[in-house]
Amino acid sequence: MFPAYIYPDPGVWDPLYSVIEAHPSQNWTIVVNPNSGPDPLDDEYITAIRKLNSYPQVQTIGYVYCSYGKRTIDAVTQDIKTYKSWQPVQVKGIFIDEAPSEPNSQNLKYIKSIYDIVKTSFDGPLVINPGVTVAREFYKVSDIVVSFEAAHSELFNRQLDIDRAQAILIHSFSGSTRKQDELVQDMVRRGAGELFVSTCNPDNGDGDYNQFSDLLDQFVASVEKANLAQMER
């Protein structure tokens, strides 16, 4: 999974295109986020999304926030409909950020409503991002759950029971290429369905993934290596 939250000025997304082309066997789920949700498409986004959609191993999904269940379903639905209405390019699914994590009836009904809307609008996945481990009930009303989104240093403070329905998003990685490779091998071996590791550090003013990782090429190479190792087992 790859949060592409950088505005696609000409040339800015070239490192992403290059690493996709360098590793054609690797599948990508790329989250596009024009403005904490959808904006009307401009020429730059049309060009960028058309380019991403041209790769058979890439699926693009649109970012929508839900304020941990406090945002109204009508507002969330409107964002989903806006993505659906995009022309001449479209995303293939939806990424719900700030998803609720408590498995009460209200939260489960809320996510189920979003799931139903997404499944009647798109062929691709609904990804929900509570950022923490959640009850299995949430997996019944989504396709992928982001069970960890935090700094690399926080990874060692969490008990993660990882499986293929989970995505792990790690930012603020400050280790070496070798250490990143060891991390990737471990996460893939433990069964993570989607993985992202970035040197981007919000505490240093980098924002929420508003620049590419300094170790992006090495990260994707490590993922490919780990996936090949799993296939050979």
C-alpha positions, 0 to 999 in steps of 0.5 A, spaced: 500 500 500 502 506 498 499 513 500 500 518 494 499 524 498 504 529 494 500 533 489 502 530 482 506 537 479 510 535 472 515 530 474 514 529 482 511 522 481 516 520 476 520 516 482 514 512 483 513 511 476 520 508 475 520 504 481 513 501 479 516 499 472 522 497 475 518 491 479 513 489 474 511 483 478 509 487 484 502 489 486 500 496 488 494 499 492 496 506 491 491 511 495 490 518 492 488 524 496 487 530 492 485 534 498 483 530 505 478 527 500 476 528 493 477 535 489 474 536 482 480 533 477 485 537 474 490 536 468 495 534 473 491 529 477 488 526 470 495 525 467 497 522 474 492 517 475 491 515 468 499 513 468 498 509 474 492 506 471 496 504 465 500 499 469 496 492 470 499 491 477 496 497 480 490 499 483 488 506 485 483 508 491 481 514 493 482 517 500 476 519 504 476 521 512 471 519 517 473 522 523 473 515 527 465 515 526 463 522 527 463 524 520 456 523 517 454 518 513 452 523 508 458 527 508 462 520 507 457 518 501 458 524 498 466 524 497 465 516 495 460 519 489 465 524 487 470 519 486 465 515 482 463 521 478 471 522 476 472 523 469 476 521 464 479 517 469 477 513 475 479 510 482 478 503 483 476 503 490 476 507 497 480 508 503 477 510 509 482 514 514 480 515 521 476 509 522 473 507 528 476 501 532 471 500 538 467 494 535 460 496 538 454 496 534 454 503 532 461 503 529 460 496 525 453 499 522 457 505 520 462 501 516 457 496 514 454 502 510 460 505 507 462 498 505 455 497 502 456 504 498 463 502 496 461 495 493 455 498 489 460 503 486 467 500 485 470 493 483 476 494 487 477 494 495 474 498 501 480 499 506 479 502 513 484 505 517 483 505 524 491 504 525 490 499 531 488 492 532 481 491 531 476 486 533 475 481 527 468 483 526 471 489 522 474 484 517 467 482 515 465 489 513 471 491 509 477 488 505 483 490 508 484 493 515 490 498 516 492 495 523 498 499 524 500 506 522 505 509 526 512 511 527 517 505 526 519 506 534 512 504 536 512 497 532 515 494 538 510 497 543 504 493 539 502 486 539 500 485 532 497 478 530 498 479 522 494 476 516 493 477 509 487 482 510 491 487 514 496 493 512 501 495 516 503 502 514 510 505 518 513 512 517 519 515 521 524 509 519 531 512 520 535 505 520 539 503 514 537 499 508 539 493 511 535 494 517 529 496 512 530 489 509 530 485 515 523 489 517 520 487 510 522 480 510 519 479 517 513 483 516 512 479 509 514 472 513 509 474 518 503 474 513 502 482 512 497 483 506 500 490 504 506 493 507 509 500 507 515 503 510 517 510 509 523 515 512 517 520 512 517 523 519 511 528 521 515 530 527 520 533 522 515 537 518 514 532 513 507 532 514 503 526 512 507 522 507 507 529 503 514 526 500 517 520 498 521 515 502 529 516 501 529 508 501 523 507 496 527 503 491 530 499 496 523 498 500 520 495 493 526 491 492 526 488 499 518 487 498 520 483 491 525 479 495 520 477 501 515 475 496 519 471 492 522 467 498 514 466 500 513 463 493 519 458 494 517 456 501 
